[in-house]
């Protein structure tokens, strides 16, 4: 991929309930998109900065089909919660480091599938893209590639539970929304 897609971004909102929205944990990590080609993979951030060499353990992305692009959050998990300071220590390195450096392997919490085997899914509804992502990850079964689950409708209660468990917050995503690269959207 010559020019990386930029991620779709959210707008702030108070917790709410809506049957046409899915609510997911807001992982306290670093946003990243990844592209998988025949002989290589690439990982980049919100501004297009290349992160590939910083996270060699994510070479497991090669197990995804060529022509696939995914969106997610890089996290270091500790007792089920993201440990941002451990991730930051890893992320500040500008060059390759041993996989799992300093005892902090990175998980890639995936929440969207933008291309699959070269086919663009950007115009598909979020609910369909997420279904395909979940199916793909179930087939691949890589422990460092994790599907970020959500709940439909009950945003306020999900936010209350997430906050009580010490998570950063919740993301609300309209199930029918299309993916708009580089745009900030209430969807």
matplotlib code that plots the C-alpha trace (Angstrom):
import matplotlib.pyplot as plt

x = [0.0, 1.7, -0.3, -1.7, -5.4, -5.9, -8.3, -11.8, -12.0, -14.8, -16.3, -16.8, -20.2, -21.9, -22.9, -26.2, -28.3, -29.3, -30.3, -28.6, -25.2, -22.6, -20.5, -16.9, -14.2, -12.0, -8.6, -5.9, -3.2, -2.0, -4.3, -2.9, -3.9, -2.2, -2.0, -1.0, 0.5, 2.0, 5.5, 5.2, 3.0, 2.9, 1.6, 1.0, -0.6, -3.1, -0.8, 0.6, 3.8, 5.3, 5.2, 6.2, 9.7, 8.6, 6.4, 8.1, 5.8, 3.0, 4.6, 1.7, -0.3, 1.1, -1.3, -4.1, -4.9, -2.9, -4.9, -6.3, -6.3, -7.4, -8.0, -7.4, -5.5, -2.0, -2.2, -0.1, -2.6, -2.3, -5.1, -7.5, -6.8, -4.6, -1.4, -0.6, 2.8, 4.1, 3.0, 4.5, 7.8, 7.7, 6.2, 8.8, 11.5, 12.0, 13.7, 13.3, 13.5, 13.2, 9.6, 8.0, 10.8, 11.0, 8.3, 5.6, 4.3, 1.8, -1.7, -3.5, -7.1, -8.9, -12.2, -12.6, -11.9, -11.4, -10.2, -10.3, -8.3, -8.1, -11.8, -12.7, -15.3, -15.3, -18.9, -20.2, -22.0, -19.9, -22.0, -21.0, -17.3, -17.2, -18.9, -16.3, -13.5, -14.7, -15.0, -11.5, -9.9, -11.7, -10.2, -6.7, -6.6, -3.5, -3.4, -1.8, -4.7, -7.7, -11.3, -12.6, -16.1, -19.0, -22.6, -25.6, -27.9, -26.9, -24.3, -24.9, -24.7, -21.7, -19.9, -20.7, -19.2, -16.2, -15.5, -15.9, -13.4, -10.8, -11.0, -10.4, -13.9, -16.3, -16.6, -20.1, -20.3, -23.4, -23.9, -24.9, -22.0, -19.5, -15.8, -14.7, -10.9, -9.4, -12.8, -14.1, -17.7, -20.5, -21.1]
y = [0.0, 3.2, 5.8, 4.5, 5.1, 7.4, 6.1, 7.3, 9.2, 9.8, 12.9, 13.2, 12.4, 11.7, 8.1, 7.2, 4.2, 3.5, 0.2, 1.2, 1.6, -0.9, 0.1, -1.1, -0.5, 2.4, 0.7, 2.9, 2.3, 3.5, 3.5, 1.7, 0.3, -2.6, -3.8, -7.4, -8.1, -11.3, -10.9, -8.2, -6.4, -2.7, -1.0, 2.7, 5.3, 8.1, 10.4, 7.8, 7.2, 3.7, 1.5, -1.8, -2.1, -1.2, -4.3, -7.3, -9.7, -8.5, -10.4, -12.8, -10.4, -12.3, -15.1, -12.9, -13.1, -10.8, -7.7, -7.3, -4.0, -3.9, -1.1, -1.4, -0.4, -1.6, -2.4, -4.1, -5.9, -6.3, -8.2, -7.5, -3.8, -1.8, -0.6, 2.6, 3.3, -0.2, 0.4, 3.9, 2.5, 0.2, 2.8, 5.4, 3.2, 4.3, 1.0, -2.7, -4.3, -7.9, -9.3, -8.8, -6.4, -5.7, -8.4, -6.3, -8.1, -6.1, -7.3, -5.8, -5.2, -5.3, -3.5, -3.0, -4.7, -2.3, -4.6, -8.3, -10.1, -6.9, -6.1, -2.8, -3.0, 0.8, 1.2, -1.9, -1.3, -1.5, -4.5, -6.4, -5.4, -6.5, -9.8, -10.6, -9.5, -11.8, -14.7, -14.0, -13.9, -17.1, -18.9, -17.5, -18.0, -15.8, -14.9, -11.4, -10.5, -10.0, -9.1, -6.2, -7.2, -4.8, -4.7, -3.3, -0.7, -0.4, 2.3, 3.9, 0.6, -0.6, 2.8, 2.4, -1.2, -0.2, 2.8, 0.6, -1.8, 0.9, 1.1, 4.4, 4.7, 3.5, 4.0, 4.3, 3.1, 3.3, -0.2, 1.1, 3.5, 3.3, 3.8, 7.3, 7.4, 10.5, 11.9, 12.7, 11.5, 11.0, 7.7]
z = [0.0, -1.2, 0.7, 3.9, 4.7, 7.7, 10.4, 10.8, 14.0, 16.7, 18.2, 22.0, 23.4, 26.7, 27.3, 25.6, 24.7, 21.1, 19.4, 16.2, 17.9, 19.1, 22.1, 22.6, 25.1, 24.4, 24.7, 26.2, 23.5, 20.2, 17.2, 14.2, 10.8, 9.1, 5.5, 4.6, 1.2, -0.4, 1.0, 3.7, 6.2, 7.3, 10.4, 10.7, 12.9, 12.8, 10.9, 8.5, 10.6, 10.0, 13.2, 11.5, 13.0, 16.5, 16.9, 15.3, 17.2, 14.9, 12.0, 12.8, 10.6, 7.7, 8.6, 7.3, 3.6, 1.2, 0.3, 3.8, 5.8, 9.4, 12.0, 15.7, 18.8, 20.0, 23.7, 26.4, 28.6, 32.3, 34.2, 31.3, 31.1, 28.8, 30.4, 28.5, 30.3, 29.3, 25.7, 25.6, 26.7, 23.6, 21.3, 21.9, 20.3, 16.7, 15.6, 15.8, 19.2, 20.3, 20.2, 23.6, 24.7, 28.4, 29.0, 27.3, 24.2, 22.3, 21.4, 18.4, 19.5, 16.1, 15.6, 11.9, 8.6, 5.7, 2.9, 2.6, -0.1, -2.1, -1.9, -0.4, 2.4, 3.2, 1.8, 3.8, 7.0, 10.2, 11.4, 8.3, 8.4, 12.1, 11.4, 8.6, 10.9, 13.7, 11.3, 9.9, 13.3, 14.4, 11.4, 11.9, 15.7, 16.5, 20.2, 19.5, 17.1, 19.3, 18.3, 20.3, 21.3, 21.9, 23.0, 21.1, 22.6, 26.2, 26.1, 29.5, 31.4, 29.3, 30.1, 33.8, 33.9, 31.8, 34.1, 37.3, 35.9, 35.3, 31.5, 29.7, 28.3, 25.6, 21.8, 20.3, 16.7, 14.4, 13.0, 9.6, 9.2, 6.3, 7.0, 6.1, 6.1, 7.8, 8.8, 12.3, 12.6, 15.2, 13.4]

ax = plt.figure().add_subplot(projection="3d")
ax.plot(x, y, z, "-o")
ax.set_aspect("equal")
plt.show()
